[in-house]
Amino acid sequence: MKNPSLRQEPIYQSAPVLPLDQKTSILDWLEETGRLAARNDQDDRFSVAEEDVAEIMTSEDLGYDDFDDDDEVLPLDDEPI
């Protein structure tokens, strides 16, 4: 398999240092190589989720039920009813 970016160096010899190109930044390199992807609008991402939630919800889910089952006072076993 031919891969020009890989090469073998002797184990006891220091590897050569790659020259640093000070003119380009990572952002410039990403743009030049076409690897920089534009962001999508966030509204598009959430619109599907909002539609799914709207389908699940019914009119019963819209109100608040203030009834609490724990508020009822139950007689103890020792007390007569």
PDB file of N, CA, C and O in Angstrom, chain B, residues numbered from 101:
ATOM      1  N   MET B 101       0.850  -1.163   0.000  1.00  0.00           N
ATOM      2  CA  MET B 101       0.000   0.000   0.000  1.00  0.00           C
ATOM      3  C   MET B 101       0.902   1.234   0.000  1.00  0.00           C
ATOM      4  O   MET B 101       1.820   1.342   0.814  1.00  0.00           O
ATOM      5  N   LYS B 102       0.638   2.146  -0.905  1.00  0.00           N
ATOM      6  CA  LYS B 102       1.455   3.350  -1.009  1.00  0.00           C
ATOM      7  C   LYS B 102       0.760   4.506  -0.299  1.00  0.00           C
ATOM      8  O   LYS B 102      -0.365   4.876  -0.638  1.00  0.00           O
ATOM      9  N   ASN B 103       1.438   5.061   0.676  1.00  0.00           N
ATOM     10  CA  ASN B 103       0.937   6.221   1.399  1.00  0.00           C
ATOM     11  C   ASN B 103       2.097   7.198   1.544  1.00  0.00           C
ATOM     12  O   ASN B 103       2.969   6.983   2.386  1.00  0.00           O
ATOM     13  N   PRO B 104       2.134   8.269   0.744  1.00  0.00           N
ATOM     14  CA  PRO B 104       3.280   9.176   0.772  1.00  0.00           C
ATOM     15  C   PRO B 104       3.426   9.935   2.088  1.00  0.00           C
ATOM     16  O   PRO B 104       4.511  10.452   2.355  1.00  0.00           O
ATOM     17  N   SER B 105       2.403  10.029   2.914  1.00  0.00           N
ATOM     18  CA  SER B 105       2.558  10.738   4.175  1.00  0.00           C
ATOM     19  C   SER B 105       3.226   9.896   5.243  1.00  0.00           C
ATOM     20  O   SER B 105       3.621  10.425   6.282  1.00  0.00           O
ATOM     21  N   LEU B 106       3.362   8.598   5.016  1.00  0.00           N
ATOM     22  CA  LEU B 106       4.058   7.729   5.967  1.00  0.00           C
ATOM     23  C   LEU B 106       5.431   7.365   5.420  1.00  0.00           C
ATOM     24  O   LEU B 106       5.601   7.083   4.234  1.00  0.00           O
ATOM     25  N   ARG B 107       6.386   7.380   6.310  1.00  0.00           N
ATOM     26  CA  ARG B 107       7.723   6.921   5.920  1.00  0.00           C
ATOM     27  C   ARG B 107       8.403   6.343   7.149  1.00  0.00           C
ATOM     28  O   ARG B 107       8.029   6.648   8.281  1.00  0.00           O
ATOM     29  N   GLN B 108       9.377   5.527   6.922  1.00  0.00           N
ATOM     30  CA  GLN B 108      10.063   4.844   8.007  1.00  0.00           C
ATOM     31  C   GLN B 108      11.361   5.561   8.331  1.00  0.00           C
ATOM     32  O   GLN B 108      12.127   5.926   7.439  1.00  0.00           O
ATOM     33  N   GLU B 109      11.595   5.759   9.624  1.00  0.00           N
ATOM     34  CA  GLU B 109      12.827   6.381  10.113  1.00  0.00           C
ATOM     35  C   GLU B 109      13.541   5.374  10.999  1.00  0.00           C
ATOM     36  O   GLU B 109      12.891   4.578  11.676  1.00  0.00           O
ATOM     37  N   PRO B 110      14.870   5.396  11.005  1.00  0.00           N
ATOM     38  CA  PRO B 110      15.605   4.503  11.908  1.00  0.00           C
ATOM     39  C   PRO B 110      15.248   4.797  13.365  1.00  0.00           C
ATOM     40  O   PRO B 110      15.023   5.950  13.733  1.00  0.00           O
ATOM     41  N   ILE B 111      15.197   3.755  14.184  1.00  0.00           N
ATOM     42  CA  ILE B 111      14.727   3.879  15.565  1.00  0.00           C
ATOM     43  C   ILE B 111      15.626   4.764  16.426  1.00  0.00           C
ATOM     44  O   ILE B 111      15.131   5.441  17.327  1.00  0.00           O
ATOM     45  N   TYR B 112      16.924   4.774  16.173  1.00  0.00           N
ATOM     46  CA  TYR B 112      17.848   5.548  16.999  1.00  0.00           C
ATOM     47  C   TYR B 112      18.146   6.925  16.414  1.00  0.00           C
ATOM     48  O   TYR B 112      19.007   7.638  16.930  1.00  0.00           O
ATOM     49  N   GLN B 113      17.462   7.302  15.368  1.00  0.00           N
ATOM     50  CA  GLN B 113      17.684   8.606  14.750  1.00  0.00           C
ATOM     51  C   GLN B 113      16.464   9.490  15.022  1.00  0.00           C
ATOM     52  O   GLN B 113      15.325   9.027  14.959  1.00  0.00           O
ATOM     53  N   SER B 114      16.712  10.749  15.322  1.00  0.00           N
ATOM     54  CA  SER B 114      15.604  11.679  15.571  1.00  0.00           C
ATOM     55  C   SER B 114      14.822  11.909  14.285  1.00  0.00           C
ATOM     56  O   SER B 114      15.389  11.986  13.195  1.00  0.00           O
ATOM     57  N   ALA B 115      13.550  12.013  14.434  1.00  0.00           N
ATOM     58  CA  ALA B 115      12.700  12.271  13.273  1.00  0.00           C
ATOM     59  C   ALA B 115      12.846  13.732  12.864  1.00  0.00           C
ATOM     60  O   ALA B 115      13.033  14.601  13.716  1.00  0.00           O
ATOM     61  N   PRO B 116      12.761  14.005  11.573  1.00  0.00           N
ATOM     62  CA  PRO B 116      12.867  15.402  11.138  1.00  0.00           C
ATOM     63  C   PRO B 116      11.621  16.189  11.565  1.00  0.00           C
ATOM     64  O   PRO B 116      10.509  15.660  11.589  1.00  0.00           O
ATOM     65  N   VAL B 117      11.836  17.444  11.894  1.00  0.00           N
ATOM     66  CA  VAL B 117      10.743  18.307  12.329  1.00  0.00           C
ATOM     67  C   VAL B 117      10.071  18.902  11.098  1.00  0.00           C
ATOM     68  O   VAL B 117      10.736  19.374  10.176  1.00  0.00           O
ATOM     69  N   LEU B 118       8.752  18.870  11.101  1.00  0.00           N
ATOM     70  CA  LEU B 118       8.004  19.444   9.991  1.00  0.00           C
ATOM     71  C   LEU B 118       8.035  20.966  10.097  1.00  0.00           C
ATOM     72  O   LEU B 118       7.859  21.510  11.187  1.00  0.00           O
ATOM     73  N   PRO B 119       8.252  21.647   8.998  1.00  0.00           N
ATOM     74  CA  PRO B 119       8.270  23.113   9.062  1.00  0.00           C
ATOM     75  C   PRO B 119       6.868  23.654   9.353  1.00  0.00           C
ATOM     76  O   PRO B 119       5.869  23.142   8.846  1.00  0.00           O
ATOM     77  N   LEU B 120       6.821  24.683  10.167  1.00  0.00           N
ATOM     78  CA  LEU B 120       5.557  25.290  10.545  1.00  0.00           C
ATOM     79  C   LEU B 120       5.277  26.469   9.626  1.00  0.00           C
ATOM     80  O   LEU B 120       6.101  27.375   9.499  1.00  0.00           O
ATOM     81  N   ASP B 121       4.128  26.454   8.995  1.00  0.00           N
ATOM     82  CA  ASP B 121       3.734  27.539   8.105  1.00  0.00           C
ATOM     83  C   ASP B 121       2.975  28.570   8.929  1.00  0.00           C
ATOM     84  O   ASP B 121       1.820  28.348   9.291  1.00  0.00           O
ATOM     85  N   GLN B 122       3.610  29.687   9.225  1.00  0.00           N
ATOM     86  CA  GLN B 122       3.024  30.726  10.071  1.00  0.00           C
ATOM     87  C   GLN B 122       1.966  31.546   9.345  1.00  0.00           C
ATOM     88  O   GLN B 122       1.237  32.309   9.978  1.00  0.00           O
ATOM     89  N   LYS B 123       1.874  31.402   8.040  1.00  0.00           N
ATOM     90  CA  LYS B 123       0.969  32.248   7.269  1.00  0.00           C
ATOM     91  C   LYS B 123      -0.483  31.783   7.348  1.00  0.00           C
ATOM     92  O   LYS B 123      -1.398  32.589   7.181  1.00  0.00           O
ATOM     93  N   THR B 124      -0.697  30.525   7.593  1.00  0.00           N
ATOM     94  CA  THR B 124      -2.070  30.031   7.594  1.00  0.00           C
ATOM     95  C   THR B 124      -2.471  29.569   8.989  1.00  0.00           C
ATOM     96  O   THR B 124      -1.675  28.996   9.733  1.00  0.00           O
ATOM     97  N   SER B 125      -3.708  29.833   9.311  1.00  0.00           N
ATOM     98  CA  SER B 125      -4.255  29.351  10.578  1.00  0.00           C
ATOM     99  C   SER B 125      -5.058  28.086  10.302  1.00  0.00           C
ATOM    100  O   SER B 125      -5.270  27.707   9.150  1.00  0.00           O
ATOM    101  N   ILE B 126      -5.491  27.456  11.354  1.00  0.00           N
ATOM    102  CA  ILE B 126      -6.309  26.239  11.183  1.00  0.00           C
ATOM    103  C   ILE B 126      -7.591  26.583  10.445  1.00  0.00           C
ATOM    104  O   ILE B 126      -8.036  25.825   9.584  1.00  0.00           O
ATOM    105  N   LEU B 127      -8.184  27.717  10.773  1.00  0.00           N
ATOM    106  CA  LEU B 127      -9.417  28.130  10.111  1.00  0.00           C
ATOM    107  C   LEU B 127      -9.186  28.335   8.612  1.00  0.00           C
ATOM    108  O   LEU B 127      -9.992  27.903   7.788  1.00  0.00           O
ATOM    109  N   ASP B 128      -8.077  28.998   8.269  1.00  0.00           N
ATOM    110  CA  ASP B 128      -7.753  29.189   6.848  1.00  0.00           C
ATOM    111  C   ASP B 128      -7.544  27.852   6.156  1.00  0.00           C
ATOM    112  O   ASP B 128      -8.013  27.647   5.036  1.00  0.00           O
ATOM    113  N   TRP B 129      -6.842  26.944   6.820  1.00  0.00           N
ATOM    114  CA  TRP B 129      -6.580  25.630   6.223  1.00  0.00           C
ATOM    115  C   TRP B 129      -7.885  24.865   5.998  1.00  0.00           C
ATOM    116  O   TRP B 129      -8.065  24.230   4.959  1.00  0.00           O
ATOM    117  N   LEU B 130      -8.790  24.927   6.969  1.00  0.00           N
ATOM    118  CA  LEU B 130     -10.083  24.257   6.813  1.00  0.00           C
ATOM    119  C   LEU B 130     -10.868  24.839   5.643  1.00  0.00           C
ATOM    120  O   LEU B 130     -11.482  24.100   4.875  1.00  0.00           O
ATOM    121  N   GLU B 131     -10.849  26.160   5.509  1.00  0.00           N
ATOM    122  CA  GLU B 131     -11.552  26.793   4.391  1.00  0.00           C
ATOM    123  C   GLU B 131     -10.927  26.413   3.054  1.00  0.00           C
ATOM    124  O   GLU B 131     -11.643  26.125   2.094  1.00  0.00           O
ATOM    125  N   GLU B 132      -9.592  26.411   2.984  1.00  0.00           N
ATOM    126  CA  GLU B 132      -8.896  26.106   1.731  1.00  0.00           C
ATOM    127  C   GLU B 132      -9.112  24.668   1.286  1.00  0.00           C
ATOM    128  O   GLU B 132      -9.197  24.397   0.088  1.00  0.00           O
ATOM    129  N   THR B 133      -9.199  23.757   2.224  1.00  0.00           N
ATOM    130  CA  THR B 133      -9.357  22.349   1.869  1.00  0.00           C
ATOM    131  C   THR B 133     -10.818  21.932   1.759  1.00  0.00           C
ATOM    132  O   THR B 133     -11.113  20.775   1.460  1.00  0.00           O
ATOM    133  N   GLY B 134     -11.731  22.867   1.999  1.00  0.00           N
ATOM    134  CA  GLY B 134     -13.152  22.558   1.876  1.00  0.00           C
ATOM    135  C   GLY B 134     -13.688  21.716   3.019  1.00  0.00           C
ATOM    136  O   GLY B 134     -14.702  21.034   2.867  1.00  0.00           O
ATOM    137  N   ARG B 135     -13.023  21.758   4.151  1.00  0.00           N
ATOM    138  CA  ARG B 135     -13.448  20.945   5.300  1.00  0.00           C
ATOM    139  C   ARG B 135     -14.236  21.749   6.327  1.00  0.00           C
ATOM    140  O   ARG B 135     -14.638  21.207   7.356  1.00  0.00           O
ATOM    141  N   LEU B 136     -14.459  23.020   6.065  1.00  0.00           N
ATOM    142  CA  LEU B 136     -15.212  23.858   6.979  1.00  0.00           C
ATOM    143  C   LEU B 136     -16.667  23.852   6.539  1.00  0.00           C
ATOM    144  O   LEU B 136     -16.994  24.317   5.447  1.00  0.00           O
ATOM    145  N   ALA B 137     -17.531  23.327   7.382  1.00  0.00           N
ATOM    146  CA  ALA B 137     -18.950  23.223   7.048  1.00  0.00           C
ATOM    147  C   ALA B 137     -19.709  24.372   7.698  1.00  0.00           C
ATOM    148  O   ALA B 137     -19.457  24.722   8.851  1.00  0.00           O
ATOM    149  N   ALA B 138     -20.624  24.946   6.958  1.00  0.00           N
ATOM    150  CA  ALA B 138     -21.445  26.034   7.490  1.00  0.00           C
ATOM    151  C   ALA B 138     -22.467  25.467   8.467  1.00  0.00           C
ATOM    152  O   ALA B 138     -22.948  24.345   8.302  1.00  0.00           O
ATOM    153  N   ARG B 139     -22.788  26.246   9.474  1.00  0.00           N
ATOM    154  CA  ARG B 139     -23.792  25.816  10.451  1.00  0.00           C
ATOM    155  C   ARG B 139     -25.178  25.922   9.847  1.00  0.00           C
ATOM    156  O   ARG B 139     -25.449  26.797   9.024  1.00  0.00           O
ATOM    157  N   ASN B 140     -26.047  25.023  10.264  1.00  0.00           N
ATOM    158  CA  ASN B 140     -27.454  25.097   9.881  1.00  0.00           C
ATOM    159  C   ASN B 140     -28.184  25.975  10.880  1.00  0.00           C
ATOM    160  O   ASN B 140     -27.738  26.136  12.016  1.00  0.00           O
ATOM    161  N   ASP B 141     -29.302  26.541  10.459  1.00  0.00           N
ATOM    162  CA  ASP B 141     -30.110  27.333  11.384  1.00  0.00           C
ATOM    163  C   ASP B 141     -30.657  26.425  12.469  1.00  0.00           C
ATOM    164  O   ASP B 141     -31.090  25.307  12.191  1.00  0.00           O
ATOM    165  N   GLN B 142     -30.637  26.903  13.706  1.00  0.00           N
ATOM    166  CA  GLN B 142     -31.117  26.091  14.814  1.00  0.00           C
ATOM    167  C   GLN B 142     -32.626  25.903  14.758  1.00  0.00           C
ATOM    168  O   GLN B 142     -33.143  24.904  15.259  1.00  0.00           O
ATOM    169  N   ASP B 143     -33.332  26.840  14.162  1.00  0.00           N
ATOM    170  CA  ASP B 143     -34.786  26.714  14.086  1.00  0.00           C
ATOM    171  C   ASP B 143     -35.181  25.466  13.316  1.00  0.00           C
ATOM    172  O   ASP B 143     -36.169  24.820  13.663  1.00  0.00           O
ATOM    173  N   ASP B 144     -34.432  25.113  12.281  1.00  0.00           N
ATOM    174  CA  ASP B 144     -34.744  23.927  11.493  1.00  0.00           C
ATOM    175  C   ASP B 144     -34.556  22.651  12.310  1.00  0.00           C
ATOM    176  O   ASP B 144     -35.314  21.693  12.154  1.00  0.00           O
ATOM    177  N   ARG B 145     -33.558  22.639  13.168  1.00  0.00           N
ATOM    178  CA  ARG B 145     -33.294  21.444  13.966  1.00  0.00           C
ATOM    179  C   ARG B 145     -34.411  21.181  14.956  1.00  0.00           C
ATOM    180  O   ARG B 145     -34.782  20.028  15.178  1.00  0.00           O
ATOM    181  N   PHE B 146     -34.954  22.229  15.554  1.00  0.00           N
ATOM    182  CA  PHE B 146     -35.924  22.051  16.618  1.00  0.00           C
ATOM    183  C   PHE B 146     -37.359  21.972  16.118  1.00  0.00           C
ATOM    184  O   PHE B 146     -38.245  21.569  16.872  1.00  0.00           O
ATOM    185  N   SER B 147     -37.609  22.339  14.891  1.00  0.00           N
ATOM    186  CA  SER B 147     -38.984  22.339  14.410  1.00  0.00           C
ATOM    187  C   SER B 147     -39.566  20.930  14.375  1.00  0.00           C
ATOM    188  O   SER B 147     -40.750  20.752  14.657  1.00  0.00           O
ATOM    189  N   VAL B 148     -38.764  19.931  14.037  1.00  0.00           N
ATOM    190  CA  VAL B 148     -39.253  18.552  13.998  1.00  0.00           C
ATOM    191  C   VAL B 148     -39.596  18.081  15.403  1.00  0.00           C
ATOM    192  O   VAL B 148     -40.627  17.440  15.606  1.00  0.00           O
ATOM    193  N   ALA B 149     -38.746  18.391  16.373  1.00  0.00           N
ATOM    194  CA  ALA B 149     -38.995  17.977  17.753  1.00  0.00           C
ATOM    195  C   ALA B 149     -40.244  18.659  18.303  1.00  0.00           C
ATOM    196  O   ALA B 149     -41.025  18.031  19.019  1.00  0.00           O
ATOM    197  N   GLU B 150     -40.441  19.926  17.980  1.00  0.00           N
ATOM    198  CA  GLU B 150     -41.621  20.632  18.460  1.00  0.00           C
ATOM    199  C   GLU B 150     -42.890  20.036  17.868  1.00  0.00           C
ATOM    200  O   GLU B 150     -43.911  19.952  18.551  1.00  0.00           O
ATOM    201  N   GLU B 151     -42.838  19.624  16.611  1.00  0.00           N
ATOM    202  CA  GLU B 151     -44.000  19.000  15.991  1.00  0.00           C
ATOM    203  C   GLU B 151     -44.315  17.663  16.659  1.00  0.00           C
ATOM    204  O   GLU B 151     -45.481  17.331  16.868  1.00  0.00           O
ATOM    205  N   ASP B 152     -43.273  16.897  16.994  1.00  0.00           N
ATOM    206  CA  ASP B 152     -43.484  15.611  17.658  1.00  0.00           C
ATOM    207  C   ASP B 152     -44.138  15.802  19.021  1.00  0.00           C
ATOM    208  O   ASP B 152     -45.043  15.049  19.383  1.00  0.00           O
ATOM    209  N   VAL B 153     -43.695  16.789  19.769  1.00  0.00           N
ATOM    210  CA  VAL B 153     -44.265  17.057  21.087  1.00  0.00           C
ATOM    211  C   VAL B 153     -45.709  17.515  20.942  1.00  0.00           C
ATOM    212  O   VAL B 153     -46.564  17.117  21.733  1.00  0.00           O
ATOM    213  N   ALA B 154     -45.990  18.338  19.955  1.00  0.00           N
ATOM    214  CA  ALA B 154     -47.354  18.822  19.749  1.00  0.00           C
ATOM    215  C   ALA B 154     -48.297  17.673  19.413  1.00  0.00           C
ATOM    216  O   ALA B 154     -49.459  17.692  19.821  1.00  0.00           O
ATOM    217  N   GLU B 155     -47.822  16.682  18.683  1.00  0.00           N
ATOM    218  CA  GLU B 155     -48.654  15.525  18.354  1.00  0.00           C
ATOM    219  C   GLU B 155     -48.962  14.689  19.590  1.00  0.00           C
ATOM    220  O   GLU B 155     -50.059  14.143  19.711  1.00  0.00           O
ATOM    221  N   ILE B 156     -48.015  14.585  20.497  1.00  0.00           N
ATOM    222  CA  ILE B 156     -48.182  13.760  21.695  1.00  0.00           C
ATOM    223  C   ILE B 156     -49.124  14.427  22.691  1.00  0.00           C
ATOM    224  O   ILE B 156     -49.916  13.752  23.348  1.00  0.00           O
ATOM    225  N   MET B 157     -49.039  15.742  22.802  1.00  0.00           N
ATOM    226  CA  MET B 157     -49.842  16.466  23.793  1.00  0.00           C
ATOM    227  C   MET B 157     -51.311  16.473  23.399  1.00  0.00           C
ATOM    228  O   MET B 157     -51.656  16.589  22.223  1.00  0.00           O
ATOM    229  N   THR B 158     -52.164  16.349  24.401  1.00  0.00           N
ATOM    230  CA  THR B 158     -53.609  16.457  24.190  1.00  0.00           C
ATOM    231  C   THR B 158     -54.123  17.627  25.002  1.00  0.00           C
ATOM    232  O   THR B 158     -53.346  18.276  25.703  1.00  0.00           O
ATOM    233  N   SER B 159     -55.405  17.911  24.925  1.00  0.00           N
ATOM    234  CA  SER B 159     -55.968  19.030  25.683  1.00  0.00           C
ATOM    235  C   SER B 159     -55.885  18.774  27.184  1.00  0.00           C
ATOM    236  O   SER B 159     -55.841  19.728  27.961  1.00  0.00           O
ATOM    237  N   GLU B 160     -55.862  17.532  27.608  1.00  0.00           N
ATOM    238  CA  GLU B 160     -55.745  17.208  29.030  1.00  0.00           C
ATOM    239  C   GLU B 160     -54.380  17.602  29.576  1.00  0.00           C
ATOM    240  O   GLU B 160     -54.260  17.938  30.754  1.00  0.00           O
ATOM    241  N   ASP B 161     -53.359  17.564  28.741  1.00  0.00           N
ATOM    242  CA  ASP B 161     -52.009  17.872  29.190  1.00  0.00           C
ATOM    243  C   ASP B 161     -51.773  19.366  29.363  1.00  0.00           C
ATOM    244  O   ASP B 161     -50.790  19.762  29.988  1.00  0.00           O
ATOM    245  N   LEU B 162     -52.649  20.196  28.827  1.00  0.00           N
ATOM    246  CA  LEU B 162     -52.418  21.629  28.849  1.00  0.00           C
ATOM    247  C   LEU B 162     -52.729  22.256  30.198  1.00  0.00           C
ATOM    248  O   LEU B 162     -52.111  23.261  30.547  1.00  0.00           O
ATOM    249  N   GLY B 163     -53.664  21.706  30.975  1.00  0.00           N
ATOM    250  CA  GLY B 163     -54.040  22.282  32.256  1.00  0.00           C
ATOM    251  C   GLY B 163     -53.175  21.753  33.388  1.00  0.00           C
ATOM    252  O   GLY B 163     -52.436  20.780  33.237  1.00  0.00           O
ATOM    253  N   TYR B 164     -53.290  22.429  34.534  1.00  0.00           N
ATOM    254  CA  TYR B 164     -52.548  21.996  35.709  1.00  0.00           C
ATOM    255  C   TYR B 164     -53.541  21.408  36.702  1.00  0.00           C
ATOM    256  O   TYR B 164     -54.549  22.034  37.030  1.00  0.00           O
ATOM    257  N   ASP B 165     -53.251  20.216  37.170  1.00  0.00           N
ATOM    258  CA  ASP B 165     -54.124  19.548  38.129  1.00  0.00           C
ATOM    259  C   ASP B 165     -53.600  19.845  39.529  1.00  0.00           C
ATOM    260  O   ASP B 165     -52.505  19.416  39.892  1.00  0.00           O
ATOM    261  N   ASP B 166     -54.389  20.581  40.314  1.00  0.00           N
ATOM    262  CA  ASP B 166     -53.956  20.995  41.643  1.00  0.00           C
ATOM    263  C   ASP B 166     -54.305  19.961  42.706  1.00  0.00           C
ATOM    264  O   ASP B 166     -54.035  20.187  43.885  1.00  0.00           O
ATOM    265  N   PHE B 167     -54.886  18.857  42.330  1.00  0.00           N
ATOM    266  CA  PHE B 167     -55.304  17.842  43.280  1.00  0.00           C
ATOM    267  C   PHE B 167     -54.101  17.008  43.699  1.00  0.00           C
ATOM    268  O   PHE B 167     -53.353  16.512  42.857  1.00  0.00           O
ATOM    269  N   ASP B 168     -53.922  16.859  44.999  1.00  0.00           N
ATOM    270  CA  ASP B 168     -52.807  16.080  45.521  1.00  0.00           C
ATOM    271  C   ASP B 168     -53.369  14.930  46.343  1.00  0.00           C
ATOM    272  O   ASP B 168     -54.076  15.161  47.324  1.00  0.00           O
ATOM    273  N   ASP B 169     -53.070  13.717  45.966  1.00  0.00           N
ATOM    274  CA  ASP B 169     -53.594  12.538  46.654  1.00  0.00           C
ATOM    275  C   ASP B 169     -53.063  12.411  48.077  1.00  0.00           C
ATOM    276  O   ASP B 169     -53.712  11.790  48.919  1.00  0.00           O
ATOM    277  N   ASP B 170     -51.911  12.980  48.358  1.00  0.00           N
ATOM    278  CA  ASP B 170     -51.312  12.836  49.677  1.00  0.00           C
ATOM    279  C   ASP B 170     -51.973  13.728  50.726  1.00  0.00           C
ATOM    280  O   ASP B 170     -51.700  13.576  51.917  1.00  0.00           O
ATOM    281  N   ASP B 171     -52.829  14.645  50.313  1.00  0.00           N
ATOM    282  CA  ASP B 171     -53.464  15.557  51.263  1.00  0.00           C
ATOM    283  C   ASP B 171     -54.600  14.902  52.038  1.00  0.00           C
ATOM    284  O   ASP B 171     -55.024  15.432  53.065  1.00  0.00           O
ATOM    285  N   GLU B 172     -55.094  13.781  51.576  1.00  0.00           N
ATOM    286  CA  GLU B 172     -56.196  13.115  52.263  1.00  0.00           C
ATOM    287  C   GLU B 172     -55.713  12.571  53.607  1.00  0.00           C
ATOM    288  O   GLU B 172     -54.615  12.025  53.706  1.00  0.00           O
ATOM    289  N   VAL B 173     -56.541  12.725  54.636  1.00  0.00           N
ATOM    290  CA  VAL B 173     -56.207  12.222  55.964  1.00  0.00           C
ATOM    291  C   VAL B 173     -56.840  10.852  56.103  1.00  0.00           C
ATOM    292  O   VAL B 173     -58.060  10.715  56.010  1.00  0.00           O
ATOM    293  N   LEU B 174     -56.038   9.865  56.321  1.00  0.00           N
ATOM    294  CA  LEU B 174     -56.534   8.502  56.483  1.00  0.00           C
ATOM    295  C   LEU B 174     -56.491   8.137  57.963  1.00  0.00           C
ATOM    296  O   LEU B 174     -55.534   8.489  58.652  1.00  0.00           O
ATOM    297  N   PRO B 175     -57.507   7.439  58.465  1.00  0.00           N
ATOM    298  CA  PRO B 175     -57.498   7.049  59.881  1.00  0.00           C
ATOM    299  C   PRO B 175     -56.425   5.988  60.134  1.00  0.00           C
ATOM    300  O   PRO B 175     -56.114   5.167  59.271  1.00  0.00           O
ATOM    301  N   LEU B 176     -55.877   6.035  61.340  1.00  0.00           N
ATOM    302  CA  LEU B 176     -54.906   5.026  61.738  1.00  0.00           C
ATOM    303  C   LEU B 176     -55.644   3.741  62.097  1.00  0.00           C
ATOM    304  O   LEU B 176     -56.854   3.770  62.323  1.00  0.00           O
ATOM    305  N   ASP B 177     -54.952   2.639  62.153  1.00  0.00           N
ATOM    306  CA  ASP B 177     -55.573   1.351  62.460  1.00  0.00           C
ATOM    307  C   ASP B 177     -56.167   1.327  63.870  1.00  0.00           C
ATOM    308  O   ASP B 177     -57.155   0.633  64.109  1.00  0.00           O
ATOM    309  N   ASP B 178     -55.578   2.076  64.806  1.00  0.00           N
ATOM    310  CA  ASP B 178     -56.040   2.068  66.192  1.00  0.00           C
ATOM    311  C   ASP B 178     -57.287   2.927  66.391  1.00  0.00           C
ATOM    312  O   ASP B 178     -58.027   2.713  67.351  1.00  0.00           O
ATOM    313  N   GLU B 179     -57.529   3.870  65.528  1.00  0.00           N
ATOM    314  CA  GLU B 179     -58.657   4.786  65.695  1.00  0.00           C
ATOM    315  C   GLU B 179     -59.906   4.209  65.036  1.00  0.00           C
ATOM    316  O   GLU B 179     -59.826   3.617  63.960  1.00  0.00           O
ATOM    317  N   PRO B 180     -61.049   4.378  65.676  1.00  0.00           N
ATOM    318  CA  PRO B 180     -62.297   3.924  65.038  1.00  0.00           C
ATOM    319  C   PRO B 180     -62.680   4.873  63.911  1.00  0.00           C
ATOM    320  O   PRO B 180     -62.324   6.051  63.916  1.00  0.00           O
ATOM    321  N   ILE B 181     -63.397   4.345  62.968  1.00  0.00           N
ATOM    322  CA  ILE B 181     -63.803   5.149  61.817  1.00  0.00           C
ATOM    323  C   ILE B 181     -65.045   5.914  62.123  1.00  0.00           C
ATOM    324  O   ILE B 181     -65.541   6.652  61.271  1.00  0.00           O
TER     325      ILE B 181
END
